[in-house]
Amino acid sequence: MTPNMLRQFWSLVETMQSNLILTLDDTSLVNCILEKIKEKEPLNPNQTDIVMDYIRNKLTLIRELAQQR
């Protein structure tokens, strides 16, 4: 992921409602975040795979951050 994509990703996570993050199952949360990213920046299939893997790897951190808000 590019530095710009990383910034957009974490900015998006910070602005998402904590309740939404905490109530969605893993697959739904990955898809929700991915769709929001795609709204801002179209992704090719390779980028989509990379972003999905990144989100999956950061799910625990994303949920921990949401719990702390």
CHARMM internal coordinates of N, CA and C (Angstrom, degrees):
IC EDIT
DIST 1 N 1 CA 1.4556
DIST 1 CA 1 C 1.5243
ANGL 1 N 1 CA 1 C 108.93
DIST 1 C 2 N 1.2996
ANGL 1 CA 1 C 2 N 115.04
DIHE 1 N 1 CA 1 C 2 N 142.06
DIST 2 N 2 CA 1.4631
ANGL 1 C 2 N 2 CA 119.99
DIHE 1 CA 1 C 2 N 2 CA 178.97
DIST 2 CA 2 C 1.5299
ANGL 2 N 2 CA 2 C 109.50
DIHE 1 C 2 N 2 CA 2 C -75.36
DIST 2 C 3 N 1.3163
ANGL 2 CA 2 C 3 N 117.36
DIHE 2 N 2 CA 2 C 3 N 158.99
DIST 3 N 3 CA 1.4700
ANGL 2 C 3 N 3 CA 119.55
DIHE 2 CA 2 C 3 N 3 CA 176.43
DIST 3 CA 3 C 1.5313
ANGL 3 N 3 CA 3 C 112.46
DIHE 2 C 3 N 3 CA 3 C -56.03
DIST 3 C 4 N 1.3210
ANGL 3 CA 3 C 4 N 116.44
DIHE 3 N 3 CA 3 C 4 N -38.06
DIST 4 N 4 CA 1.4611
ANGL 3 C 4 N 4 CA 119.90
DIHE 3 CA 3 C 4 N 4 CA 178.92
DIST 4 CA 4 C 1.5298
ANGL 4 N 4 CA 4 C 111.10
DIHE 3 C 4 N 4 CA 4 C -64.06
DIST 4 C 5 N 1.3203
ANGL 4 CA 4 C 5 N 116.77
DIHE 4 N 4 CA 4 C 5 N -42.51
DIST 5 N 5 CA 1.4655
ANGL 4 C 5 N 5 CA 120.54
DIHE 4 CA 4 C 5 N 5 CA 178.54
DIST 5 CA 5 C 1.5217
ANGL 5 N 5 CA 5 C 110.92
DIHE 4 C 5 N 5 CA 5 C -64.36
DIST 5 C 6 N 1.3235
ANGL 5 CA 5 C 6 N 117.09
DIHE 5 N 5 CA 5 C 6 N -38.75
DIST 6 N 6 CA 1.4661
ANGL 5 C 6 N 6 CA 120.49
DIHE 5 CA 5 C 6 N 6 CA 177.84
DIST 6 CA 6 C 1.5236
ANGL 6 N 6 CA 6 C 111.14
DIHE 5 C 6 N 6 CA 6 C -63.23
DIST 6 C 7 N 1.3187
ANGL 6 CA 6 C 7 N 116.42
DIHE 6 N 6 CA 6 C 7 N -43.54
DIST 7 N 7 CA 1.4730
ANGL 6 C 7 N 7 CA 120.00
DIHE 6 CA 6 C 7 N 7 CA 177.79
DIST 7 CA 7 C 1.5198
ANGL 7 N 7 CA 7 C 110.68
DIHE 6 C 7 N 7 CA 7 C -61.41
DIST 7 C 8 N 1.3229
ANGL 7 CA 7 C 8 N 116.24
DIHE 7 N 7 CA 7 C 8 N -45.93
DIST 8 N 8 CA 1.4659
ANGL 7 C 8 N 8 CA 120.29
DIHE 7 CA 7 C 8 N 8 CA 179.52
DIST 8 CA 8 C 1.5278
ANGL 8 N 8 CA 8 C 110.91
DIHE 7 C 8 N 8 CA 8 C -62.04
DIST 8 C 9 N 1.3106
ANGL 8 CA 8 C 9 N 116.02
DIHE 8 N 8 CA 8 C 9 N -41.41
DIST 9 N 9 CA 1.4611
ANGL 8 C 9 N 9 CA 120.78
DIHE 8 CA 8 C 9 N 9 CA -179.38
DIST 9 CA 9 C 1.5227
ANGL 9 N 9 CA 9 C 111.13
DIHE 8 C 9 N 9 CA 9 C -60.27
DIST 9 C 10 N 1.3414
ANGL 9 CA 9 C 10 N 116.74
DIHE 9 N 9 CA 9 C 10 N -52.81
DIST 10 N 10 CA 1.4653
ANGL 9 C 10 N 10 CA 119.38
DIHE 9 CA 9 C 10 N 10 CA -176.27
DIST 10 CA 10 C 1.5215
ANGL 10 N 10 CA 10 C 111.87
DIHE 9 C 10 N 10 CA 10 C -70.83
DIST 10 C 11 N 1.3024
ANGL 10 CA 10 C 11 N 117.57
DIHE 10 N 10 CA 10 C 11 N -30.31
DIST 11 N 11 CA 1.4629
ANGL 10 C 11 N 11 CA 120.65
DIHE 10 CA 10 C 11 N 11 CA 174.17
DIST 11 CA 11 C 1.5253
ANGL 11 N 11 CA 11 C 109.81
DIHE 10 C 11 N 11 CA 11 C -64.48
DIST 11 C 12 N 1.3001
ANGL 11 CA 11 C 12 N 116.51
DIHE 11 N 11 CA 11 C 12 N -43.68
DIST 12 N 12 CA 1.4593
ANGL 11 C 12 N 12 CA 121.63
DIHE 11 CA 11 C 12 N 12 CA 177.53
DIST 12 CA 12 C 1.5262
ANGL 12 N 12 CA 12 C 111.09
DIHE 11 C 12 N 12 CA 12 C -61.02
DIST 12 C 13 N 1.3179
ANGL 12 CA 12 C 13 N 116.60
DIHE 12 N 12 CA 12 C 13 N -46.43
DIST 13 N 13 CA 1.4685
ANGL 12 C 13 N 13 CA 120.55
DIHE 12 CA 12 C 13 N 13 CA 179.75
DIST 13 CA 13 C 1.5261
ANGL 13 N 13 CA 13 C 110.40
DIHE 12 C 13 N 13 CA 13 C -59.46
DIST 13 C 14 N 1.3239
ANGL 13 CA 13 C 14 N 116.87
DIHE 13 N 13 CA 13 C 14 N -42.00
DIST 14 N 14 CA 1.4674
ANGL 13 C 14 N 14 CA 120.90
DIHE 13 CA 13 C 14 N 14 CA -179.42
DIST 14 CA 14 C 1.5234
ANGL 14 N 14 CA 14 C 112.77
DIHE 13 C 14 N 14 CA 14 C -65.82
DIST 14 C 15 N 1.3243
ANGL 14 CA 14 C 15 N 117.22
DIHE 14 N 14 CA 14 C 15 N -28.73
DIST 15 N 15 CA 1.4626
ANGL 14 C 15 N 15 CA 119.66
DIHE 14 CA 14 C 15 N 15 CA -177.70
DIST 15 CA 15 C 1.5265
ANGL 15 N 15 CA 15 C 113.04
DIHE 14 C 15 N 15 CA 15 C -92.90
DIST 15 C 16 N 1.3205
ANGL 15 CA 15 C 16 N 117.46
DIHE 15 N 15 CA 15 C 16 N -11.18
DIST 16 N 16 CA 1.4654
ANGL 15 C 16 N 16 CA 119.85
DIHE 15 CA 15 C 16 N 16 CA 178.00
DIST 16 CA 16 C 1.5226
ANGL 16 N 16 CA 16 C 110.00
DIHE 15 C 16 N 16 CA 16 C -70.94
DIST 16 C 17 N 1.3041
ANGL 16 CA 16 C 17 N 116.11
DIHE 16 N 16 CA 16 C 17 N 148.50
DIST 17 N 17 CA 1.4578
ANGL 16 C 17 N 17 CA 120.82
DIHE 16 CA 16 C 17 N 17 CA 178.41
DIST 17 CA 17 C 1.5215
ANGL 17 N 17 CA 17 C 109.44
DIHE 16 C 17 N 17 CA 17 C -66.03
DIST 17 C 18 N 1.3286
ANGL 17 CA 17 C 18 N 115.42
DIHE 17 N 17 CA 17 C 18 N 130.75
DIST 18 N 18 CA 1.4627
ANGL 17 C 18 N 18 CA 120.72
DIHE 17 CA 17 C 18 N 18 CA -179.76
DIST 18 CA 18 C 1.5207
ANGL 18 N 18 CA 18 C 111.21
DIHE 17 C 18 N 18 CA 18 C -57.24
DIST 18 C 19 N 1.3261
ANGL 18 CA 18 C 19 N 116.08
DIHE 18 N 18 CA 18 C 19 N -41.97
DIST 19 N 19 CA 1.4600
ANGL 18 C 19 N 19 CA 120.22
DIHE 18 CA 18 C 19 N 19 CA -178.52
DIST 19 CA 19 C 1.5267
ANGL 19 N 19 CA 19 C 111.36
DIHE 18 C 19 N 19 CA 19 C -58.96
DIST 19 C 20 N 1.3144
ANGL 19 CA 19 C 20 N 116.67
DIHE 19 N 19 CA 19 C 20 N -40.23
DIST 20 N 20 CA 1.4624
ANGL 19 C 20 N 20 CA 120.88
DIHE 19 CA 19 C 20 N 20 CA 178.80
DIST 20 CA 20 C 1.5244
ANGL 20 N 20 CA 20 C 110.38
DIHE 19 C 20 N 20 CA 20 C -63.51
DIST 20 C 21 N 1.3077
ANGL 20 CA 20 C 21 N 116.54
DIHE 20 N 20 CA 20 C 21 N -47.11
DIST 21 N 21 CA 1.4665
ANGL 20 C 21 N 21 CA 121.35
DIHE 20 CA 20 C 21 N 21 CA -179.54
DIST 21 CA 21 C 1.5238
ANGL 21 N 21 CA 21 C 110.66
DIHE 20 C 21 N 21 CA 21 C -59.77
DIST 21 C 22 N 1.3241
ANGL 21 CA 21 C 22 N 116.31
DIHE 21 N 21 CA 21 C 22 N -41.62
DIST 22 N 22 CA 1.4588
ANGL 21 C 22 N 22 CA 120.69
DIHE 21 CA 21 C 22 N 22 CA -174.49
DIST 22 CA 22 C 1.5252
ANGL 22 N 22 CA 22 C 113.31
DIHE 21 C 22 N 22 CA 22 C -78.78
DIST 22 C 23 N 1.3178
ANGL 22 CA 22 C 23 N 118.13
DIHE 22 N 22 CA 22 C 23 N -20.78
DIST 23 N 23 CA 1.4658
ANGL 22 C 23 N 23 CA 119.44
DIHE 22 CA 22 C 23 N 23 CA -176.80
DIST 23 CA 23 C 1.5252
ANGL 23 N 23 CA 23 C 113.87
DIHE 22 C 23 N 23 CA 23 C -97.67
DIST 23 C 24 N 1.3173
ANGL 23 CA 23 C 24 N 117.79
DIHE 23 N 23 CA 23 C 24 N -23.30
DIST 24 N 24 CA 1.4682
ANGL 23 C 24 N 24 CA 119.62
DIHE 23 CA 23 C 24 N 24 CA 179.52
DIST 24 CA 24 C 1.5229
ANGL 24 N 24 CA 24 C 110.80
DIHE 23 C 24 N 24 CA 24 C -74.18
DIST 24 C 25 N 1.3349
ANGL 24 CA 24 C 25 N 116.56
DIHE 24 N 24 CA 24 C 25 N 144.39
DIST 25 N 25 CA 1.4615
ANGL 24 C 25 N 25 CA 119.18
DIHE 24 CA 24 C 25 N 25 CA 172.55
DIST 25 CA 25 C 1.5329
ANGL 25 N 25 CA 25 C 108.17
DIHE 24 C 25 N 25 CA 25 C -73.05
DIST 25 C 26 N 1.3062
ANGL 25 CA 25 C 26 N 116.42
DIHE 25 N 25 CA 25 C 26 N 169.43
DIST 26 N 26 CA 1.4682
ANGL 25 C 26 N 26 CA 120.92
DIHE 25 CA 25 C 26 N 26 CA -173.88
DIST 26 CA 26 C 1.5293
ANGL 26 N 26 CA 26 C 112.83
DIHE 25 C 26 N 26 CA 26 C -55.94
DIST 26 C 27 N 1.3174
ANGL 26 CA 26 C 27 N 116.69
DIHE 26 N 26 CA 26 C 27 N -48.78
DIST 27 N 27 CA 1.4659
ANGL 26 C 27 N 27 CA 120.10
DIHE 26 CA 26 C 27 N 27 CA -177.84
DIST 27 CA 27 C 1.5194
ANGL 27 N 27 CA 27 C 111.31
DIHE 26 C 27 N 27 CA 27 C -62.34
DIST 27 C 28 N 1.3200
ANGL 27 CA 27 C 28 N 116.63
DIHE 27 N 27 CA 27 C 28 N -43.69
DIST 28 N 28 CA 1.4705
ANGL 27 C 28 N 28 CA 120.61
DIHE 27 CA 27 C 28 N 28 CA -179.79
DIST 28 CA 28 C 1.5171
ANGL 28 N 28 CA 28 C 111.21
DIHE 27 C 28 N 28 CA 28 C -65.48
DIST 28 C 29 N 1.3221
ANGL 28 CA 28 C 29 N 116.81
DIHE 28 N 28 CA 28 C 29 N -38.74
DIST 29 N 29 CA 1.4594
ANGL 28 C 29 N 29 CA 120.30
DIHE 28 CA 28 C 29 N 29 CA 179.41
DIST 29 CA 29 C 1.5259
ANGL 29 N 29 CA 29 C 110.81
DIHE 28 C 29 N 29 CA 29 C -66.69
DIST 29 C 30 N 1.3131
ANGL 29 CA 29 C 30 N 117.02
DIHE 29 N 29 CA 29 C 30 N -44.08
DIST 30 N 30 CA 1.4702
ANGL 29 C 30 N 30 CA 120.65
DIHE 29 CA 29 C 30 N 30 CA 177.18
DIST 30 CA 30 C 1.5250
ANGL 30 N 30 CA 30 C 109.72
DIHE 29 C 30 N 30 CA 30 C -58.06
DIST 30 C 31 N 1.3207
ANGL 30 CA 30 C 31 N 116.79
DIHE 30 N 30 CA 30 C 31 N -47.54
DIST 31 N 31 CA 1.4703
ANGL 30 C 31 N 31 CA 120.63
DIHE 30 CA 30 C 31 N 31 CA -178.95
DIST 31 CA 31 C 1.5216
ANGL 31 N 31 CA 31 C 111.83
DIHE 30 C 31 N 31 CA 31 C -65.27
DIST 31 C 32 N 1.3181
ANGL 31 CA 31 C 32 N 117.32
DIHE 31 N 31 CA 31 C 32 N -39.48
DIST 32 N 32 CA 1.4642
ANGL 31 C 32 N 32 CA 121.49
DIHE 31 CA 31 C 32 N 32 CA 179.32
DIST 32 CA 32 C 1.5265
ANGL 32 N 32 CA 32 C 110.64
DIHE 31 C 32 N 32 CA 32 C -62.10
DIST 32 C 33 N 1.3155
ANGL 32 CA 32 C 33 N 116.65
DIHE 32 N 32 CA 32 C 33 N -49.09
DIST 33 N 33 CA 1.4651
ANGL 32 C 33 N 33 CA 120.95
DIHE 32 CA 32 C 33 N 33 CA -179.92
DIST 33 CA 33 C 1.5290
ANGL 33 N 33 CA 33 C 110.04
DIHE 32 C 33 N 33 CA 33 C -63.94
DIST 33 C 34 N 1.3151
ANGL 33 CA 33 C 34 N 116.31
DIHE 33 N 33 CA 33 C 34 N -43.62
DIST 34 N 34 CA 1.4650
ANGL 33 C 34 N 34 CA 120.37
DIHE 33 CA 33 C 34 N 34 CA -179.49
DIST 34 CA 34 C 1.5268
ANGL 34 N 34 CA 34 C 111.03
DIHE 33 C 34 N 34 CA 34 C -60.35
DIST 34 C 35 N 1.3069
ANGL 34 CA 34 C 35 N 117.57
DIHE 34 N 34 CA 34 C 35 N -44.52
DIST 35 N 35 CA 1.4672
ANGL 34 C 35 N 35 CA 120.61
DIHE 34 CA 34 C 35 N 35 CA 179.63
DIST 35 CA 35 C 1.5242
ANGL 35 N 35 CA 35 C 111.48
DIHE 34 C 35 N 35 CA 35 C -63.31
DIST 35 C 36 N 1.3245
ANGL 35 CA 35 C 36 N 117.07
DIHE 35 N 35 CA 35 C 36 N -39.20
DIST 36 N 36 CA 1.4684
ANGL 35 C 36 N 36 CA 120.12
DIHE 35 CA 35 C 36 N 36 CA 178.67
DIST 36 CA 36 C 1.5287
ANGL 36 N 36 CA 36 C 110.92
DIHE 35 C 36 N 36 CA 36 C -66.09
DIST 36 C 37 N 1.3172
ANGL 36 CA 36 C 37 N 116.62
DIHE 36 N 36 CA 36 C 37 N -37.24
DIST 37 N 37 CA 1.4669
ANGL 36 C 37 N 37 CA 120.38
DIHE 36 CA 36 C 37 N 37 CA 176.60
DIST 37 CA 37 C 1.5297
ANGL 37 N 37 CA 37 C 109.83
DIHE 36 C 37 N 37 CA 37 C -65.48
DIST 37 C 38 N 1.3238
ANGL 37 CA 37 C 38 N 116.55
DIHE 37 N 37 CA 37 C 38 N -43.76
DIST 38 N 38 CA 1.4689
ANGL 37 C 38 N 38 CA 120.86
DIHE 37 CA 37 C 38 N 38 CA -179.07
DIST 38 CA 38 C 1.5262
ANGL 38 N 38 CA 38 C 112.00
DIHE 37 C 38 N 38 CA 38 C -64.75
DIST 38 C 39 N 1.3272
ANGL 38 CA 38 C 39 N 117.34
DIHE 38 N 38 CA 38 C 39 N -27.39
DIST 39 N 39 CA 1.4667
ANGL 38 C 39 N 39 CA 120.13
DIHE 38 CA 38 C 39 N 39 CA 176.66
DIST 39 CA 39 C 1.5275
ANGL 39 N 39 CA 39 C 110.90
DIHE 38 C 39 N 39 CA 39 C -64.30
DIST 39 C 40 N 1.3242
ANGL 39 CA 39 C 40 N 115.93
DIHE 39 N 39 CA 39 C 40 N -32.85
DIST 40 N 40 CA 1.4618
ANGL 39 C 40 N 40 CA 120.67
DIHE 39 CA 39 C 40 N 40 CA -177.64
DIST 40 CA 40 C 1.5190
ANGL 40 N 40 CA 40 C 112.38
DIHE 39 C 40 N 40 CA 40 C -89.35
DIST 40 C 41 N 1.3208
ANGL 40 CA 40 C 41 N 116.01
DIHE 40 N 40 CA 40 C 41 N -33.21
DIST 41 N 41 CA 1.4653
ANGL 40 C 41 N 41 CA 119.91
DIHE 40 CA 40 C 41 N 41 CA -175.50
DIST 41 CA 41 C 1.5272
ANGL 41 N 41 CA 41 C 109.76
DIHE 40 C 41 N 41 CA 41 C -149.13
DIST 41 C 42 N 1.3249
ANGL 41 CA 41 C 42 N 117.68
DIHE 41 N 41 CA 41 C 42 N 115.49
DIST 42 N 42 CA 1.4699
ANGL 41 C 42 N 42 CA 119.77
DIHE 41 CA 41 C 42 N 42 CA 178.15
DIST 42 CA 42 C 1.5325
ANGL 42 N 42 CA 42 C 110.56
DIHE 41 C 42 N 42 CA 42 C -59.97
DIST 42 C 43 N 1.3163
ANGL 42 CA 42 C 43 N 115.54
DIHE 42 N 42 CA 42 C 43 N 141.84
DIST 43 N 43 CA 1.4581
ANGL 42 C 43 N 43 CA 120.87
DIHE 42 CA 42 C 43 N 43 CA -179.55
DIST 43 CA 43 C 1.5184
ANGL 43 N 43 CA 43 C 109.73
DIHE 42 C 43 N 43 CA 43 C -120.08
DIST 43 C 44 N 1.3248
ANGL 43 CA 43 C 44 N 115.52
DIHE 43 N 43 CA 43 C 44 N 142.04
DIST 44 N 44 CA 1.4583
ANGL 43 C 44 N 44 CA 118.54
DIHE 43 CA 43 C 44 N 44 CA 172.77
DIST 44 CA 44 C 1.5362
ANGL 44 N 44 CA 44 C 107.69
DIHE 43 C 44 N 44 CA 44 C -81.00
DIST 44 C 45 N 1.3284
ANGL 44 CA 44 C 45 N 118.45
DIHE 44 N 44 CA 44 C 45 N 169.36
DIST 45 N 45 CA 1.4716
ANGL 44 C 45 N 45 CA 119.98
DIHE 44 CA 44 C 45 N 45 CA -176.87
DIST 45 CA 45 C 1.5283
ANGL 45 N 45 CA 45 C 113.93
DIHE 44 C 45 N 45 CA 45 C -56.94
DIST 45 C 46 N 1.3160
ANGL 45 CA 45 C 46 N 117.40
DIHE 45 N 45 CA 45 C 46 N -38.32
DIST 46 N 46 CA 1.4606
ANGL 45 C 46 N 46 CA 120.23
DIHE 45 CA 45 C 46 N 46 CA 178.89
DIST 46 CA 46 C 1.5301
ANGL 46 N 46 CA 46 C 110.93
DIHE 45 C 46 N 46 CA 46 C -65.29
DIST 46 C 47 N 1.3169
ANGL 46 CA 46 C 47 N 116.96
DIHE 46 N 46 CA 46 C 47 N -44.91
DIST 47 N 47 CA 1.4644
ANGL 46 C 47 N 47 CA 120.97
DIHE 46 CA 46 C 47 N 47 CA 178.05
DIST 47 CA 47 C 1.5229
ANGL 47 N 47 CA 47 C 110.77
DIHE 46 C 47 N 47 CA 47 C -62.89
DIST 47 C 48 N 1.3154
ANGL 47 CA 47 C 48 N 116.61
DIHE 47 N 47 CA 47 C 48 N -38.99
DIST 48 N 48 CA 1.4610
ANGL 47 C 48 N 48 CA 120.85
DIHE 47 CA 47 C 48 N 48 CA 178.86
DIST 48 CA 48 C 1.5228
ANGL 48 N 48 CA 48 C 110.50
DIHE 47 C 48 N 48 CA 48 C -59.90
DIST 48 C 49 N 1.3285
ANGL 48 CA 48 C 49 N 116.79
DIHE 48 N 48 CA 48 C 49 N -45.01
DIST 49 N 49 CA 1.4677
ANGL 48 C 49 N 49 CA 120.67
DIHE 48 CA 48 C 49 N 49 CA 178.30
DIST 49 CA 49 C 1.5222
ANGL 49 N 49 CA 49 C 111.43
DIHE 48 C 49 N 49 CA 49 C -61.84
DIST 49 C 50 N 1.3177
ANGL 49 CA 49 C 50 N 116.69
DIHE 49 N 49 CA 49 C 50 N -42.80
DIST 50 N 50 CA 1.4654
ANGL 49 C 50 N 50 CA 121.21
DIHE 49 CA 49 C 50 N 50 CA -179.78
DIST 50 CA 50 C 1.5225
ANGL 50 N 50 CA 50 C 110.42
DIHE 49 C 50 N 50 CA 50 C -63.55
DIST 50 C 51 N 1.3234
ANGL 50 CA 50 C 51 N 116.46
DIHE 50 N 50 CA 50 C 51 N -45.50
DIST 51 N 51 CA 1.4656
ANGL 50 C 51 N 51 CA 120.69
DIHE 50 CA 50 C 51 N 51 CA -179.26
DIST 51 CA 51 C 1.5277
ANGL 51 N 51 CA 51 C 110.33
DIHE 50 C 51 N 51 CA 51 C -65.17
DIST 51 C 52 N 1.3259
ANGL 51 CA 51 C 52 N 117.47
DIHE 51 N 51 CA 51 C 52 N -42.43
DIST 52 N 52 CA 1.4677
ANGL 51 C 52 N 52 CA 120.24
DIHE 51 CA 51 C 52 N 52 CA 178.87
DIST 52 CA 52 C 1.5244
ANGL 52 N 52 CA 52 C 111.04
DIHE 51 C 52 N 52 CA 52 C -61.46
DIST 52 C 53 N 1.3200
ANGL 52 CA 52 C 53 N 117.43
DIHE 52 N 52 CA 52 C 53 N -43.25
DIST 53 N 53 CA 1.4654
ANGL 52 C 53 N 53 CA 120.85
DIHE 52 CA 52 C 53 N 53 CA 177.54
DIST 53 CA 53 C 1.5216
ANGL 53 N 53 CA 53 C 110.77
DIHE 52 C 53 N 53 CA 53 C -62.09
DIST 53 C 54 N 1.3143
ANGL 53 CA 53 C 54 N 116.63
DIHE 53 N 53 CA 53 C 54 N -42.61
DIST 54 N 54 CA 1.4640
ANGL 53 C 54 N 54 CA 120.91
DIHE 53 CA 53 C 54 N 54 CA 179.54
DIST 54 CA 54 C 1.5295
ANGL 54 N 54 CA 54 C 110.37
DIHE 53 C 54 N 54 CA 54 C -61.90
DIST 54 C 55 N 1.3261
ANGL 54 CA 54 C 55 N 116.49
DIHE 54 N 54 CA 54 C 55 N -46.23
DIST 55 N 55 CA 1.4681
ANGL 54 C 55 N 55 CA 120.20
DIHE 54 CA 54 C 55 N 55 CA 179.77
DIST 55 CA 55 C 1.5291
ANGL 55 N 55 CA 55 C 109.67
DIHE 54 C 55 N 55 CA 55 C -60.58
DIST 55 C 56 N 1.3217
ANGL 55 CA 55 C 56 N 116.94
DIHE 55 N 55 CA 55 C 56 N -47.78
DIST 56 N 56 CA 1.4724
ANGL 55 C 56 N 56 CA 120.48
DIHE 55 CA 55 C 56 N 56 CA -179.79
DIST 56 CA 56 C 1.5280
ANGL 56 N 56 CA 56 C 111.12
DIHE 55 C 56 N 56 CA 56 C -57.37
DIST 56 C 57 N 1.3221
ANGL 56 CA 56 C 57 N 116.61
DIHE 56 N 56 CA 56 C 57 N -40.67
DIST 57 N 57 CA 1.4615
ANGL 56 C 57 N 57 CA 120.54
DIHE 56 CA 56 C 57 N 57 CA -179.34
DIST 57 CA 57 C 1.5212
ANGL 57 N 57 CA 57 C 112.93
DIHE 56 C 57 N 57 CA 57 C -70.89
DIST 57 C 58 N 1.3207
ANGL 57 CA 57 C 58 N 117.55
DIHE 57 N 57 CA 57 C 58 N -20.81
DIST 58 N 58 CA 1.4678
ANGL 57 C 58 N 58 CA 121.70
DIHE 57 CA 57 C 58 N 58 CA -176.96
DIST 58 CA 58 C 1.5316
ANGL 58 N 58 CA 58 C 113.11
DIHE 57 C 58 N 58 CA 58 C -106.38
DIST 58 C 59 N 1.3349
ANGL 58 CA 58 C 59 N 118.56
DIHE 58 N 58 CA 58 C 59 N 7.20
DIST 59 N 59 CA 1.4620
ANGL 58 C 59 N 59 CA 120.62
DIHE 58 CA 58 C 59 N 59 CA -176.29
DIST 59 CA 59 C 1.5283
ANGL 59 N 59 CA 59 C 112.83
DIHE 58 C 59 N 59 CA 59 C -57.21
DIST 59 C 60 N 1.3116
ANGL 59 CA 59 C 60 N 117.70
DIHE 59 N 59 CA 59 C 60 N -43.28
DIST 60 N 60 CA 1.4605
ANGL 59 C 60 N 60 CA 120.12
DIHE 59 CA 59 C 60 N 60 CA -179.78
DIST 60 CA 60 C 1.5215
ANGL 60 N 60 CA 60 C 110.33
DIHE 59 C 60 N 60 CA 60 C -61.74
DIST 60 C 61 N 1.3119
ANGL 60 CA 60 C 61 N 117.36
DIHE 60 N 60 CA 60 C 61 N -45.84
DIST 61 N 61 CA 1.4609
ANGL 60 C 61 N 61 CA 121.26
DIHE 60 CA 60 C 61 N 61 CA 178.82
DIST 61 CA 61 C 1.5278
ANGL 61 N 61 CA 61 C 110.92
DIHE 60 C 61 N 61 CA 61 C -63.57
DIST 61 C 62 N 1.3184
ANGL 61 CA 61 C 62 N 117.40
DIHE 61 N 61 CA 61 C 62 N -42.30
DIST 62 N 62 CA 1.4659
ANGL 61 C 62 N 62 CA 121.46
DIHE 61 CA 61 C 62 N 62 CA 179.16
DIST 62 CA 62 C 1.5252
ANGL 62 N 62 CA 62 C 109.93
DIHE 61 C 62 N 62 CA 62 C -59.19
DIST 62 C 63 N 1.3189
ANGL 62 CA 62 C 63 N 116.83
DIHE 62 N 62 CA 62 C 63 N -45.15
DIST 63 N 63 CA 1.4736
ANGL 62 C 63 N 63 CA 120.37
DIHE 62 CA 62 C 63 N 63 CA -179.67
DIST 63 CA 63 C 1.5330
ANGL 63 N 63 CA 63 C 111.28
DIHE 62 C 63 N 63 CA 63 C -68.49
DIST 63 C 64 N 1.3182
ANGL 63 CA 63 C 64 N 117.64
DIHE 63 N 63 CA 63 C 64 N -38.37
DIST 64 N 64 CA 1.4706
ANGL 63 C 64 N 64 CA 120.45
DIHE 63 CA 63 C 64 N 64 CA 177.60
DIST 64 CA 64 C 1.5256
ANGL 64 N 64 CA 64 C 110.84
DIHE 63 C 64 N 64 CA 64 C -62.75
DIST 64 C 65 N 1.3164
ANGL 64 CA 64 C 65 N 117.03
DIHE 64 N 64 CA 64 C 65 N -42.77
DIST 65 N 65 CA 1.4650
ANGL 64 C 65 N 65 CA 120.63
DIHE 64 CA 64 C 65 N 65 CA 178.11
DIST 65 CA 65 C 1.5245
ANGL 65 N 65 CA 65 C 110.87
DIHE 64 C 65 N 65 CA 65 C -63.03
DIST 65 C 66 N 1.3268
ANGL 65 CA 65 C 66 N 116.67
DIHE 65 N 65 CA 65 C 66 N -40.11
DIST 66 N 66 CA 1.4675
ANGL 65 C 66 N 66 CA 120.50
DIHE 65 CA 65 C 66 N 66 CA 179.31
DIST 66 CA 66 C 1.5271
ANGL 66 N 66 CA 66 C 110.93
DIHE 65 C 66 N 66 CA 66 C -65.61
DIST 66 C 67 N 1.3169
ANGL 66 CA 66 C 67 N 117.60
DIHE 66 N 66 CA 66 C 67 N -37.30
DIST 67 N 67 CA 1.4672
ANGL 66 C 67 N 67 CA 121.19
DIHE 66 CA 66 C 67 N 67 CA 178.92
DIST 67 CA 67 C 1.5213
ANGL 67 N 67 CA 67 C 111.69
DIHE 66 C 67 N 67 CA 67 C -66.72
DIST 67 C 68 N 1.3105
ANGL 67 CA 67 C 68 N 117.50
DIHE 67 N 67 CA 67 C 68 N -31.61
DIST 68 N 68 CA 1.4626
ANGL 67 C 68 N 68 CA 121.64
DIHE 67 CA 67 C 68 N 68 CA -177.58
DIST 68 CA 68 C 1.5144
ANGL 68 N 68 CA 68 C 113.05
DIHE 67 C 68 N 68 CA 68 C -77.13
DIST 68 C 69 N 1.3230
ANGL 68 CA 68 C 69 N 117.88
DIHE 68 N 68 CA 68 C 69 N -14.58
DIST 69 N 69 CA 1.4685
ANGL 68 C 69 N 69 CA 120.06
DIHE 68 CA 68 C 69 N 69 CA -178.84
DIST 69 CA 69 C 1.4980
ANGL 69 N 69 CA 69 C 111.02
DIHE 68 C 69 N 69 CA 69 C -79.87
END
COOR INIT
IC SEED 1 N 1 CA 1 C
IC BUILD
